[in-house]
């Protein structure tokens, strides 16, 4: 069933076109990802498909009875508390729990950070869609960067949830694992045009490489034609006068034509004049921290960074990863232990908050700083980060969210640090920037410490990880993300085995965490089955009408009351287990 059909869509910013003549059809079961450079109009296209923004050209047609549920980058929450904003019922509570917000249901929405608010908005969108595997084949779920601010376990759960959605899915995401495991087609926005590729992330890369190869071959053909036409034109006036004028105009067009510029011209060189590190970089000796006398986030952390360190910090949301990075940066003193920063260290911190940027300031002025005027070196530096001449002179307020993040990265690196501290650097950056940043970090001459939930990014950039969770509250684990994920999988298996042993013992000690999670899933299935029974019985009552047999109506009514009671009991048990 076709749910959305868009043809000839176009959009622009003041003085800058975004895309034109973009067409796509979305049907039930489709999993469409939209990718492209920061600022190419991905979020704008999603708003047009959702009907939240009118296209400058083209039309979006919605299928009969099709319903659109969307998640914006900057979603607005409706409700006083997290529970009210996410929705009522056990399903909303279950989703909040999976997204790491289960213990914040009563918290006011005004107390939430930006990342927490995004998770609550995602929960609301999933609640509106309904339980997976049931109704919902008429729903188009439109998600803009849904994995931002989720930890690795929540992302894995979301992958399963999206795969079970029976309707259509349209999303913008930089998470390559999600793209490869969830999507079936990818719409690429490249220099104002749209290209649809079948398959996930791997299929998109293959199709894009093939397109660029065809462009190179076409340019070779053009150059050969241009050479022959130039030779003909140079034979002199008599030859030219004996040829049709159209031939001369075609030859001129071939000579004057230029191949389409690459989406990302030039190599990115970031090893520019950073001061060489000495023997002492950053040392943590028995470091621990907690806030306001609360629980310890981590304790006994011993860490000695070497000049070529590549280390990641991993763990669930709220564990204290960003706090540890702030301790390493010297932004906050630890509650216990000591931090030693070497004399030659020049720190560069790229965090989730980012620095405040004056929306009226031009990009080139922000890079040059207040003490001088922009010069050719600034222009060359910005060009390396794919800010063309127009973008360099544009006010920061006209940049997209992803372009602002890229500018903040430029400002961090422009200070020539030799120790990079990166907190969720992949959020809001496009796929091309991520691939190049990974290559850059591989050759970076200094030390790099990364907090990230992006599995592909961790796999490519770090050699060891510092784990902050209940099992490893600050322990260094060699082998990078793969080693930690393997250890995490072993712990889950051991937990399931321990839960089986616990069932055969006395229940006095209470169930284990793994046992509670298993029971939660069982009760969730029970609730869904009871809801199906309730809906069938309610439909039978409505279909029977006033003229139906009284005894039959009574029997159906009794059955419906019993199912309602069982459903209420199951929902109550789910809430107790979740608590």
Secondary structure, 3 states (H helix, E strand, C coil): CEEEEEEEEEEEECCEEEEEEEEEEEECCCEEEEEECCCCCHHHHHHHHHCCCCCCEEEEEECCCCEEEEECCCCCCCCCEHHHHHCCCHHHHHHHHHCCCHHHCCCEHHHCCHHHHHHHHHHHHHHHHCCCCCCCCCEEEEEECCCCCCCHHHHHHHHHHHHHCCCEEEEECCCHHHHHHHCCEEEEEECCEEEEEECCHHHHHHHHHHHHHHHHHHHHHHHHHHHHHHHHHCCCHHHHHCCCHHHHHHHHHHHHCCCCCCCCCCCCCCCCCCCCCCCCCEEEEEEEECCCCCCCCEEEEEEECCCCCEEEEECCCCCCHHHHHHHHHCCCCCCEEEEEECCCCCEEEECCCCCCCCCCCEHHHHHHCCCCCCCHHHHHHHHHCCCCHHHHHCEHHHCCHHHHHHHHHHHHHHCCCCEEEEECCCCCCCHHHHHHHHHHHHHCCCEEEEECCCHHHHHHHCCEEEEECCCCEEEEEECHHHHHHHHHHHHHHHHHHHHHHHHCCCHHHCCCHHHHHHHHHHHHHHHHHHHHHHHHHHHHHHHHCCCCCHHHHHHHHHHHHHHHHHHHHHHHHHHHHHC
